[in-house]
C-alpha cells in the first residue's frame, strides 16, 4: 500500500526496532503516515523545525535515569515547538549477539547510555568485568551485528561482543539471545512525547499536564522558592522539575517543569502570569492529556468556578458595591 504524499510525516529515533518506534506505532502506522527514522533525537526535532516532518516522537524521561537531557535542552531553545501527547512504554532489554557467541565470552557490551544505566547492576552481577561500549540508539548495535552477519561489514569493525537491545530488535535483525528481560528495575518505564509546531491548544480533559522551561528570577537566596510559589499557592502539583545549565555562565540554570494542570485552567493561567512577571525567561511547551488519564485532584478553592466567583467579587468591590 502506497502512503499518500499528503499523509503526516513523523520523525523518530531509528533504526527499526527501537523503543521510540514502539511509541510511534501507538500514534501512527506505516500504512497511514510517512515514518522517518533519524540518527538521533536532535535530528528528529530538527526535521520538524525545518518543515521536513510534521511531528517528532522522542523520549523525554525515564523512570530510572530521569530526564533525557538532549531532548530537554533542544526544546528549551531554538524555534518553539510544543508537546501534544505523551506515551508510556515499559522498558526491558535483551542481551543479543552474533550466532555462536556464548554468554561467558562477552567482555564488551554495546548499549545506549540510558540502556546501560538501567542494566548496569545486572551486567555487574552476570558479566563481572564487562565494559560498556556506547551506542547512538538502542538498536544501532543490533543493526551493526546484522551487517556483520550478512557480510556487508567486516567483523573486525565490531568493537563489542554483545548488545543490550529492545526485544523487538532481536527478530528483526536475526540475532542470538543470550539473556532476556534484562533490567535492574522490572518496572522501568520510558515516557515519550509527540512534538509539533505551535498551534491551537487542545481542550482540557481534566487529566492534563503542562510543560515549561523557566529561568530563576535572579541569583539570590529564595529565588527558587519564589518561582515554586507560583504553583504551590494555586494548588498545582509538579510531577517533574529538573535543572539544566543555561549555557551562558557557570552557576546559571533553567528549570524544566511538568505541572498537573492545563493552560486553559485559571489556576495555570495565573501561575504563568506570575512566572512571566518574575522570571526573565518562560517557555511554554504545551498542555496535553496525561498518558494514564487519571483525573487531577483539585485542592479546594482552585477550581475554575472558584476563580470566577473570586473575580466577580473583586469586580463588585471595584464597582463600589459593599460586599
C-alpha positions in Angstrom: 0.0 0.0 0.0 1.4 3.4 -1.0 1.1 6.2 1.6 -0.3 9.4 0.0 2.2 12.3 -0.2 -0.3 14.3 1.9 -0.1 11.9 4.8 1.5 13.2 8.0 5.3 12.8 8.5 6.7 11.5 11.8 10.4 11.8 12.6 11.8 9.4 15.3 15.0 7.8 16.6 15.8 4.8 14.4 16.8 2.3 13.1 13.9 -0.2 13.2 13.2 -1.9 16.5 13.8 1.0 18.9 11.5 1.7 21.8 10.8 5.0 20.1 9.5 3.1 17.1 7.2 1.2 19.5 5.9 4.5 20.9 5.5 5.9 17.4 3.3 2.9 16.4 0.9 3.9 19.2 0.2 7.2 17.4 0.8 6.4 13.7 1.1 3.4 11.4 3.2 2.8 8.3 0.0 2.4 6.3 -1.3 5.9 7.2 1.8 8.0 7.7 5.4 8.6 6.5 7.7 7.3 9.2 11.1 9.0 9.0 13.9 7.3 11.1 16.7 9.6 12.3 20.2 9.0 13.6 19.5 10.8 16.9 16.8 12.7 18.8 18.2 16.1 17.9 17.8 15.2 14.2 14.2 14.2 14.8 13.4 17.5 16.4 15.3 19.4 13.7 13.2 17.8 11.0 10.1 19.3 12.5 11.7 22.8 12.8 12.9 22.6 9.2 9.4 21.6 7.9 10.7 18.2 6.7 8.4 16.4 9.3 5.1 17.3 10.8 5.8 15.6 14.1 8.6 14.1 16.1 8.3 11.3 18.7 11.2 11.5 21.2 11.9 10.1 24.7 11.8 12.8 27.3 12.0 11.0 30.6 12.9 7.5 32.1 11.7 6.3 35.5 15.2 5.1 36.3 17.5 7.7 34.7 15.3 10.8 34.8 15.1 13.3 32.0 16.6 12.9 28.6 18.8 15.9 28.7 19.4 16.2 24.9 15.6 16.5 24.4 15.1 18.9 27.3 17.8 21.2 26.0 16.7 21.0 22.4 13.1 22.0 23.4 14.3 24.8 25.7 15.9 26.8 22.9 15.6 27.3 19.2 12.3 27.8 17.2 9.4 27.0 19.6 7.8 23.6 19.5 5.0 22.1 21.7 4.2 18.8 23.2 0.7 17.5 22.3 0.8 13.9 23.6 2.7 11.6 25.9 3.2 7.8 25.5 4.5 5.5 28.3 6.4 2.4 27.2 7.6 -0.3 29.6 11.3 -1.0 29.1 13.5 -4.1 29.5 16.3 -5.3 27.3 17.6 -8.4 25.6 21.3 -9.2 25.6 21.9 -10.3 22.0 24.9 -11.3 19.9 26.0 -12.9 16.7 25.2 -16.6 16.3 27.7 -18.8 18.0 28.5 -16.3 20.8 28.3 -17.7 24.4 27.4 -15.6 27.5 30.8 -16.3 29.1 32.6 -14.8 26.1 31.0 -11.4 26.5 33.5 -8.8 27.7 32.3 -5.7 25.9 28.6 -4.7 25.9 27.2 -2.1 23.5 24.4 0.0 24.8 22.8 3.4 24.6 23.8 5.3 27.8 20.2 5.2 29.1 20.0 1.5 28.5 23.3 1.0 30.3 22.1 3.0 33.3 19.1 0.7 33.5 21.1 -2.5 33.3 24.5 -1.8 34.8 23.8 -3.8 38.0 22.6 -6.8 36.0 25.8 -6.7 33.9 27.9 -6.3 37.0 26.3 -9.5 38.5 26.2 -11.6 35.4 29.2 -10.3 33.5 31.7 -9.2 36.1 34.4 -7.0 34.5 32.5 -6.4 31.3 32.9 -2.9 29.9 30.4 -0.5 28.3 30.7 0.5 24.6 28.5 3.5 23.8 25.8 3.2 21.1 23.8 6.0 19.4 20.5 4.3 19.9 19.1 1.1 21.4 19.2 -0.7 18.1 22.3 0.6 16.4 24.3 -2.3 17.9 21.8 -4.8 16.5 21.9 -3.2 13.1 25.7 -3.3 13.0 25.7 -7.0 14.1 23.2 -7.8 11.3 25.5 -6.2 8.7 28.5 -8.2 10.0 26.4 -11.4 9.9 25.3 -10.6 6.3 29.0 -10.0 5.3 28.4 -6.3 4.3 30.6 -5.0 7.2 33.9 -6.6 8.3 33.8 -8.4 11.6 36.9 -6.5 12.9 34.9 -3.3 12.9 32.7 -4.8 15.6 34.2 -3.3 18.8 31.8 -5.2 21.2 30.8 -8.8 21.9 27.0 -8.3 22.6 24.5 -5.6 22.7 21.6 -4.5 25.0 18.8 -4.1 22.6 14.9 -3.9 22.7 13.3 -7.3 22.4 11.7 -6.3 19.0 15.1 -5.8 17.5 16.2 -9.5 18.0 13.8 -11.0 15.5 14.1 -8.1 13.1 17.9 -8.4 12.9 18.1 -12.2 13.4 20.4 -12.2 16.4 21.1 -14.8 19.1 19.5 -14.2 22.5 22.0 -14.6 25.4 19.6 -13.2 28.1 16.1 -11.7 28.1 14.3 -9.4 30.4 17.5 -7.6 31.3 16.8 -4.7 33.7 17.8 -3.6 37.2 14.2 -2.4 37.8 11.5 -4.6 36.2 9.0 -1.7 36.4 11.1 0.7 34.4 9.1 2.9 32.0 10.2 5.5 29.4 8.0 8.5 28.7 7.8 9.6 25.0 6.2 12.8 23.7 4.8 13.9 20.4 6.3 17.2 19.4 5.0 19.6 16.7 4.9 23.3 15.8 2.7 25.5 17.9 -1.0 25.7 17.0 -4.4 25.7 18.7 -4.2 24.3 22.2 -6.2 21.1 22.7 -9.2 21.5 25.1 -8.6 20.4 28.7 -9.6 16.9 29.7 -9.4 17.2 33.5 -6.3 14.9 33.4 -3.7 17.2 31.8 0.0 18.3 32.1 1.7 21.5 31.1 5.4 21.5 30.4 7.5 24.6 30.8 11.1 25.9 30.9 11.7 28.6 33.4 14.7 30.6 34.4 15.3 31.8 38.0 14.4 35.5 38.5 18.0 36.2 39.7 20.8 34.7 41.7 19.8 35.2 45.3 18.5 33.3 48.3 14.8 32.4 47.9 14.7 32.9 44.1 13.8 29.2 43.5 11.2 29.4 46.3 9.6 32.5 44.6 9.4 30.5 41.4 7.8 27.4 43.0 5.3 29.5 45.0 3.7 30.5 41.7 2.5 26.9 41.6 2.0 26.0 45.2 -0.2 28.9 46.1 -2.6 27.9 43.2 -2.6 24.2 44.2 -0.7 23.0 41.2 1.3 19.8 41.7 4.6 19.4 39.9 5.3 15.9 38.7 8.8 16.7 37.4 11.3 19.5 38.0 14.9 19.3 36.7 17.7 21.9 36.5 19.6 22.4 33.3 22.6 24.7 32.7 21.6 27.9 30.9 24.8 27.7 28.9 25.7 31.4 29.3 27.6 31.2 32.6 28.6 28.8 35.4 26.0 28.6 38.1 23.1 29.8 36.0 20.3 27.3 35.4 16.9 26.8 33.7 14.3 24.6 35.2 12.3 22.1 33.1 8.9 21.6 34.7 5.9 19.3 34.3 2.8 20.6 36.1 -0.6 18.8 36.6 -2.8 21.5 35.0 -3.9 22.9 31.7 -3.1 26.3 30.4 -6.9 26.9 29.9 -7.5 26.4 33.6 -7.5 29.8 35.5 -5.1 28.5 38.1 -2.5 27.5 35.5 -3.0 30.8 33.6 -2.5 32.8 36.7 0.7 30.8 37.5 2.0 31.7 34.1 1.2 35.3 34.6 3.1 35.1 37.9 6.1 33.4 36.3 6.2 35.9 33.5 6.3 38.8 36.0 9.2 37.4 38.0 11.3 35.3 35.5 13.4 36.6 32.7 12.6 33.5 30.6 9.5 31.4 30.4 8.9 29.0 27.6 5.5 27.3 27.3 6.0 23.8 25.8 2.4 22.6 25.6 -0.6 21.3 27.6 -1.7 17.8 26.8 -3.5 14.8 28.3 -1.7 12.6 30.8 -1.0 9.2 29.5 -2.7 7.5 32.4 -5.8 9.7 32.0 -6.2 9.8 35.8 -8.2 13.0 36.7 -6.2 15.7 38.5 -7.4 16.2 42.1 -8.1 19.9 42.7 -7.3 21.5 46.0 -10.4 23.3 47.5 -10.6 26.9 46.2 -8.6 26.2 42.9 -11.4 25.1 40.5 -12.4 27.3 37.6 -15.7 28.3 39.3 -13.7 29.4 42.5 -11.6 31.7 40.4 -14.8 33.0 38.6 -16.5 33.7 41.9 -13.5 35.5 43.3 -13.2 37.7 40.2 -16.9 38.6 40.4 -16.4 39.6 44.0 -13.4 41.8 43.2 -15.3 43.4 40.3 -18.2 44.2 42.6 -15.8 45.8 45.1 -14.2 47.9 42.3 -17.7 49.0 41.2 -18.3 50.5 44.6 -20.6 47.8 46.0 -20.3 46.9 49.7 -19.8 43.2 49.6 
